[in-house]
Amino acid sequence: MTDAAKCPNCGIQATFKGPRDGDRSGWFCGRCGEFELTGTAGSILRTRQDLPRPLISGWIQDQNRAGVTPSLGGNNVNALGSLTRPSLRERLDRYLLAAGSFRQPWGATLTLPTMR
């Protein structure tokens, strides 16, 4: 079962992939990526406006690039609140890795998505 909904982290249109085992649910967001969310974490995301949403989104993306679908629970959502913005060098490295993942013929124009 999949339904259109808003991403619990960033708020853009996302796909609710349905309940998983326990109180976890599956999500896919075009900005954040694929993740699982417990009911406690969902409640924290709804009530704590001070959480660094772009950094949490980046963390989920990093996990997905490593082949992991992260599970956000109450403990790690609170811990993710202490994330800091990556350095310019780290952001450039990520951007270049993303650029390298596009397979284009030599000399072709490369259009990259905006990194958030």
Secondary structure as UniProt FT lines:
FT   STRAND          3..6
FT   TURN            8..10
FT   STRAND          13..19
FT   TURN            22..23
FT   STRAND          25..29
FT   TURN            30..32
FT   STRAND          33..37
FT   HELIX           39..47
FT   TURN            49..50
FT   HELIX           53..65
FT   TURN            66..67
FT   STRAND          71..72
FT   HELIX           74..80
FT   TURN            81..82
FT   HELIX           88..100
FT   TURN            106..107
//
